[in-house]
Amino acid sequence: MIESNFKTVITSKHKLFDLHLRETFRYRDLIFLLVKRDFTAVYKQTLLGPAWAIVQPLLTTIVFTIVFGNLAKLTTADVAGDFVVPGFLFYMAGNICFSYFSSTLNTTAGTFLANRGTMSKVYYPRLVMPVATAFSKLIGFCIQLAMLLVFWLYFFAQGSTSIHVTWALLLVPVCVLQMMFLSVGLGIIISSVTTKFRDLMMLVSFGLQLWQYGSPVAYGLNLIPEKYLAFYMLNPVTPIITTFRYGVFGFGYFDLHYYLLSWGISLFVFFIGLVMFSRIERTFVDTV
């Protein structure tokens, strides 16, 4: 009988919830370089450069103001009352929110397909890519937020609106953080599935367009009948946008129960995305 006296035991390091979060944090320098690369690549060899981050939402806001505000005359009120909010400012606030959410989700959804060449040759925590995407898109969002601030000051100085500064302004960065969690979570879920079913990527852009019109971007929440409101608020983007506008304008719709529910959905989606991403990244080279 051979005596077993092993000095080294080789086992799998993969656990059920092996999310590589600490390892991803150690690669924060790589994340910074990727953020810089992605932001530079978007505006490289363009006439306006980073100004495109302002031009696109500005033109979209003008179109929304003309079509939905002046022609369709949809309400821009999230709650009933005598509040006065400029339609231009209302549409801009909703547009920059959904623009950040959709652009981050859309780019993150193609993580494996867009970076398969690099991922198959060099090792680094794969979660670095979607994290870098979220932060690179955040730079453009901050530029747009600065533009929103300029118009906010303009209308505030006129004194003919109800906008004012309240404690709710502190909710704005919380909304941005939630958008980051939700968009990255959904994006990496889709990226995990598209390693086998690439045609799903073709539905992402179309689905985001439908999602935009299913969210209070082009109209106020007051347009939704009371009997459908509870179902409508199950859309996690809806409380984000209404709370963002509540913080920016100083009035509007804010329901803590719905907002906490939205946060719960966002964190759940993010966690499921991390688990799927962690499991798929081990074998994606064989399927992509």
C-alpha positions in Angstrom: 0.0 0.0 0.0 1.4 3.4 -1.1 1.4 6.0 1.6 -0.2 9.3 0.5 1.8 12.2 1.8 0.8 15.1 -0.4 2.6 18.5 0.2 0.7 20.4 -2.5 -3.0 20.1 -3.1 -4.3 21.5 -6.4 -7.9 22.6 -6.3 -10.2 24.9 -8.3 -10.2 28.5 -7.1 -13.5 29.2 -8.7 -16.3 29.6 -6.3 -20.0 30.0 -6.9 -19.7 33.8 -6.3 -16.2 34.4 -7.4 -16.7 38.0 -8.5 -13.0 39.2 -8.5 -13.9 42.6 -6.9 -10.7 42.9 -4.9 -8.6 42.0 -7.9 -10.5 44.5 -10.1 -9.8 47.2 -7.6 -6.1 46.4 -7.7 -6.2 47.0 -11.4 -7.5 50.6 -10.9 -4.6 52.0 -12.9 -5.6 50.0 -15.9 -9.2 51.2 -15.4 -7.9 54.8 -15.5 -5.9 54.2 -18.7 -8.9 52.6 -20.4 -11.2 55.5 -19.3 -8.7 57.9 -20.8 -8.4 55.8 -24.0 -12.1 55.4 -24.5 -12.9 59.1 -24.0 -10.1 60.2 -26.3 -11.0 57.7 -29.0 -14.6 58.9 -29.1 -13.7 62.5 -29.9 -10.4 62.0 -31.7 -10.2 63.5 -35.2 -13.5 65.3 -34.8 -14.1 69.0 -35.5 -15.9 69.7 -32.2 -14.1 67.2 -30.0 -15.7 66.9 -26.5 -18.2 69.6 -27.5 -20.2 66.7 -29.2 -21.1 65.7 -25.6 -23.1 68.9 -25.5 -24.3 69.1 -29.1 -26.2 65.8 -29.1 -28.3 66.3 -26.0 -28.9 69.9 -26.9 -30.3 69.0 -30.3 -32.3 66.2 -28.8 -33.8 68.6 -26.2 -34.7 71.1 -28.9 -36.5 68.4 -30.9 -38.3 67.1 -27.8 -39.3 70.7 -26.9 -40.8 71.3 -30.3 -42.4 67.9 -30.9 -43.6 66.8 -27.5 -43.9 70.2 -25.9 -45.2 72.6 -28.6 -46.9 70.2 -31.0 -48.1 67.3 -28.9 -48.4 69.5 -25.8 -47.7 66.7 -23.4 -47.5 67.6 -19.8 -44.2 68.4 -18.2 -45.5 68.1 -14.7 -44.6 65.1 -12.5 -47.2 66.1 -9.9 -50.4 68.2 -10.1 -50.0 71.8 -8.9 -49.1 75.3 -9.9 -45.4 74.6 -10.4 -43.8 76.3 -13.4 -40.9 74.5 -15.0 -39.5 75.5 -18.4 -40.1 72.7 -20.9 -36.6 73.0 -22.3 -35.1 72.4 -18.9 -37.5 69.5 -18.2 -36.6 67.7 -21.4 -32.9 68.3 -21.0 -32.8 66.8 -17.5 -34.6 63.6 -18.6 -32.5 63.3 -21.8 -29.1 63.5 -20.2 -30.1 60.9 -17.6 -31.4 58.4 -20.1 -28.5 59.2 -22.4 -26.0 58.1 -19.8 -28.0 55.1 -18.9 -28.5 53.9 -22.5 -25.0 54.6 -23.7 -23.4 52.8 -20.8 -25.7 49.8 -21.2 -25.2 49.7 -25.0 -21.4 49.8 -24.8 -21.2 47.4 -21.9 -23.5 44.9 -23.7 -20.7 44.4 -26.3 -17.9 44.0 -23.9 -16.9 40.4 -24.9 -17.4 40.9 -28.6 -15.6 44.2 -28.8 -12.6 43.1 -26.6 -12.3 39.4 -27.5 -8.9 40.0 -29.2 -7.4 41.6 -26.1 -9.1 39.2 -23.7 -7.8 36.1 -25.5 -4.2 37.3 -25.3 -3.6 39.2 -22.0 -4.9 38.4 -18.6 -6.6 41.0 -16.4 -9.9 41.0 -14.5 -12.6 41.1 -17.2 -14.8 43.3 -15.1 -12.3 46.1 -15.7 -13.8 46.7 -19.1 -17.5 47.4 -18.1 -16.2 49.5 -15.1 -14.0 51.6 -17.4 -17.0 52.0 -19.8 -19.2 53.3 -17.0 -16.6 55.9 -15.9 -15.7 57.0 -19.4 -19.4 57.7 -20.1 -19.6 59.5 -16.8 -17.2 62.1 -18.1 -19.6 63.0 -20.9 -22.5 63.0 -18.5 -20.6 65.5 -16.2 -20.1 67.8 -19.2 -23.8 67.6 -20.0 -24.6 68.2 -16.3 -22.6 71.4 -16.5 -24.6 72.4 -19.5 -27.8 71.8 -17.6 -26.5 73.9 -14.7 -25.9 76.8 -17.1 -29.5 76.7 -18.4 -30.7 76.2 -14.8 -29.0 79.4 -13.7 -30.4 81.2 -16.8 -34.0 80.3 -16.0 -33.5 80.8 -12.3 -32.1 84.3 -12.8 -35.3 85.2 -14.8 -37.4 84.5 -11.8 -40.4 83.3 -13.7 -40.2 79.7 -12.8 -40.7 77.6 -9.6 -37.2 76.0 -9.6 -35.2 76.5 -6.5 -32.5 74.8 -4.4 -33.5 72.4 -1.7 -32.0 69.5 0.3 -33.2 67.2 -2.6 -30.2 68.4 -4.6 -28.2 65.8 -2.6 -30.2 63.1 -4.4 -28.6 63.9 -7.8 -25.3 62.0 -7.2 -27.2 59.1 -5.7 -29.3 58.9 -8.9 -26.1 58.9 -11.0 -24.7 56.1 -8.9 -27.8 54.1 -9.3 -27.8 54.6 -13.1 -24.3 53.3 -13.1 -25.2 50.1 -11.2 -28.3 49.4 -13.3 -26.7 50.1 -16.7 -23.6 48.1 -16.0 -25.6 45.2 -14.5 -27.9 45.0 -17.5 -25.1 45.5 -19.9 -23.0 42.6 -18.5 -26.0 40.3 -18.4 -26.5 41.0 -22.1 -22.8 40.7 -22.9 -22.8 37.3 -21.2 -25.7 36.0 -23.2 -24.5 37.4 -26.6 -21.4 35.2 -26.4 -23.7 32.5 -27.7 -26.6 34.5 -29.2 -25.1 37.4 -31.1 -28.3 38.5 -32.7 -29.4 39.8 -29.2 -27.1 42.8 -29.8 -29.3 43.8 -32.7 -32.3 44.2 -30.3 -30.4 46.3 -27.7 -30.6 49.6 -29.5 -34.3 49.1 -30.5 -35.1 48.0 -27.0 -33.5 51.1 -25.5 -35.6 53.3 -27.8 -38.8 51.6 -26.6 -37.6 51.9 -23.0 -37.0 55.6 -23.4 -40.6 56.2 -24.4 -41.7 53.9 -21.6 -40.0 56.2 -19.2 -41.0 59.8 -18.2 -38.4 61.5 -20.5 -40.7 63.0 -23.1 -43.6 63.6 -20.7 -44.3 64.2 -17.1 -45.3 61.5 -14.6 -48.6 63.3 -14.1 -49.7 61.9 -17.5 -49.9 58.4 -16.1 -53.3 57.5 -14.7 -53.3 56.8 -11.0 -54.5 53.2 -11.4 -51.5 52.3 -13.6 -48.9 54.2 -11.6 -47.8 51.3 -9.3 -47.2 49.2 -12.4 -45.4 52.0 -14.2 -43.1 52.6 -11.3 -41.8 49.0 -11.6 -39.6 50.4 -14.4 -36.5 51.1 -12.3 -35.5 54.0 -14.6 -38.7 55.9 -13.8 -37.9 56.7 -10.1 -34.4 57.6 -11.1 -35.5 60.2 -13.6 -38.3 61.6 -11.5 -36.0 61.8 -8.4 -33.3 63.4 -10.5 -35.7 66.1 -11.7 -37.0 66.5 -8.1 -33.4 67.2 -7.0 -32.6 69.6 -9.8 -35.8 71.6 -9.8 -36.5 71.5 -6.0 -40.1 70.2 -6.6 -41.8 67.3 -8.3 -42.4 63.6 -7.6 -40.5 61.7 -5.0 -41.8 58.5 -3.3 -39.3 56.9 -1.0 -41.0 53.5 -1.3 -40.8 53.4 -5.1 -37.3 54.8 -5.0 -36.0 52.2 -2.6 -37.8 49.5 -4.7 -35.9 50.9 -7.8 -32.6 50.7 -5.8 -33.4 47.1 -4.9 -34.1 46.1 -8.5 -30.9 47.9 -9.6 -28.7 46.1 -7.0 -30.3 42.8 -7.8 -29.7 43.2 -11.5 -26.1 44.3 -10.8 -25.5 41.2 -8.6 -27.0 38.8 -11.1 -24.9 40.5 -13.8 -21.7 40.0 -11.8 -22.4 36.3 -11.2 -23.2 35.6 -14.9 -20.2 37.7 -16.0 -17.9 35.8 -13.7 -19.0 32.4 -15.0 -19.1 33.3 -18.7 -15.6 35.0 -18.7 -13.9 31.6 -18.1 -15.2 30.0 -21.3 -16.2 33.0 -23.6 -13.1 32.5 -25.8 -14.4 29.2 -26.9 -17.8 30.6 -27.9 -17.2 34.1 -29.2 
